[in-house]
Amino acid sequence: MPQTECICADRPQVASQSAFCFLMYQGEAYKPSNTGRLICDVVADHHAFLWDRTRPDTQMLALLNDPRYAPVVVFPHEYAEPERCIAHPHQAPAVINGKKPLFVMLDGTWREAKKMFRSPYLATLPVLGIQPQQASAYLMRDAALSHQLCTAEVGIAILRLAQDNAAADALADYFALFCQRYTVVRPHLLEKDRAREFPAPGR
């Protein structure tokens, strides 16, 4: 965003007992409307990898097998086997044993996320489903379904379930600020996109 609306100076400084791993579909990281980066600004223990169907990142595989973490895939339960589904992070066996929860976020469009969810290296991990209590407050991108939340809103819900309340509150405030500032600059960003797509004659 332009310096006049920049939120970098407002980045929260808060301790968190959670970790996040983002599997990102090609191009998702470059979208200015992506809110996953807000989670990374708040939760210090975060990791991000580009998803590849046939060549998974070796560092990502090592992270999922790191004995310090308890990886949990965040995805709707209707797409997972019942025995994998948990309603609370502390129901994951590895979390019960004292490991740090590592929330695996599938960052992309709804169609892309479903494709990533079928990755073999995620097939045995517990699946945490989020049940939204209200419609998304994020209006900068269209959701495929009315009840779908944006990535930052899912992060807030996860942190609350994990009783990581200080981080949840900080992320909620930071997300609200982002929405406020992005609403101001979005028309200008769209205008720039149109100019690149349809340049003026003679250019």
N, C-alpha and C positions, 0 to 999 in steps of 0.2 A: 504494500500500500504506500501511497505518497507519505512523505515525512510528516505532513500536517495531521495525518490520521494514524500514524504509526503507534503500535501498542507495545513495542519492545521494552520500553522503560517501565511498563506496567506488569511485566512478567512476574508472576508470584514466586516468592521464596518460601517454600513449605516442604516439610519432610513427609514422605509417603512410605508406607509399608508394602506397596505393590509395585509390580513391574509390568511393562507392556511390550509386546512384540507385534509390529505391523508388517503384514504381508501385503504388499502394494501391487496392484495391477499396473501394467505399463502405462505411464503418462499421468497416473493419479497424483503423484508427488508434485507435479507442476501446476495443478489447478489452484488458482487463488482462493476458490471457495472450499477447499479441503480443510476440514477442522481437526483432522488427526494431529496436525502439528501443534495444536493448542494443548493436547494431552502431553505431548513431548516437552512442551515448555513448563509444564507443571510437575510432571513425574520424572524425576532425574534418571531413574533406572528404566530407560526405554531403548528399543532397538527397532530398526526398520530394514526390510529387505524387499527387493523386487521379486515377485512371484514368477516362477518359470515351471511350466508343466512337466518338462522332461529333464531339466537340469537344475534341481533345487540348490540354493546357495549352501555351501558346506558350513559356513559360519552359522547360518540359521539352524541347520540340523544339529550342530554342536550345542547351540543354545537350548534347543528343545530337550536335549539329553543331559544338560548341565544338572548335576545332583543338587545344586543349591535351589533350583526352581521347581515349581509345580505348574506345568503348562496347562492352561484351560482355554479351549476354543470358545469364542463368543459368537453364537449363532442360534437362530430359532430352533427349538426342539423338534419341530415337525420334520426336519430334514435329517435327524440323527436317530440312531437306534435307541430304544428306551433305556437300555442299561448304561448308556453313556451320559444321559441327561441328568444335570444337577440344577437345583433351584437356587443354590447359595454357594459361593466360593469355598466355604469351609466344609462343604460336603465332599470335596475332592480328596481322595485318600492321601495324596502327597501333602496337601495343605494341612490335613489332620496331623500328619507326622512332623509338622513344624517347618515345612519348606515355604519359601516365598512364592505367592501366586504370580504366575506369569500369564497375563491375559493376551491371548493371540487374537488380534483384530484383522479381519479380512477387508482390506480397504480398496474399494472399487465400486462400480455400479452394482445393482442387485444381481444382474445376470452374471457379472464377473465374479462376485463373491460366491455365488453358488458353484461356479466352476472351481474356484480355489478350495472350497470346502471339501471337494472330492479328492484332494491330494492324498496319496497313500500315507505320507508321514504324519498326517493329522488324524488318521482313521481310528486310532486307539485312544485318543485323548478325550477327557471328559468335556462335555458341551454345556456351557452356561447360557440359558435363554433369558432374555430381558423382556418383561411384560410391561409395555408403556402404559402409564396411567392416563396420559393425555397426548394430544397430537403434538408433533414437533413444533418448536418455536422458531425453527430455522427455515426461512423462506427463500434463501438464496439459490437453492437447488431443488428441483422437483423430485419428490420421492415416488417410487413405483407404487407404493401403497400408502394410504392416508395415515396409518399408525406407525410408519417407519420413522426412526429417529436418525439424526445425523451422527457422525462418529463421536463428536465431543459430548453429545447428550448421552450416548451409550456409555461413554467413559465415566460420566458423572454417576449414572445409575450403578455401574459396576463398583465404583469406589464406595458408594453408599452401602451396597450389599456386603462389601468386604470390611465394613466398619472403618474405612479409611476416610473419616469424615472431614478432617482438616483439608486434605487434598481435594475431596469432592466439593467442598465449599469454595475453595480457591479456584478450581476449574469452572465452577458455575459462574462465578463473578467475572472471570477472564473471558469466558464464552459470551456472556452478555455484553461486555465491552467490545469484543470483536464484532458481534452482530451490529452493534450501534455504529461503529466506525465503517464497517464494510458496506452498510446500507448507504452511507454517504458517497463512497467512492465507486460503488458498483456501476452506476450509469456511465461513468467516465471509462471504466475498464471495458464495458460492452462496446462503447463507441470506438475505442482503440482496436478491439477485435474485429469490428466491422470494417474499419479502415484498412486493416491488414488483409482481410478477406476480399474486399472490393476496392482496390486502390483507385485513386482518381485517374482519369484518362491522361495519358502522356507520361505516367510515372512507371 
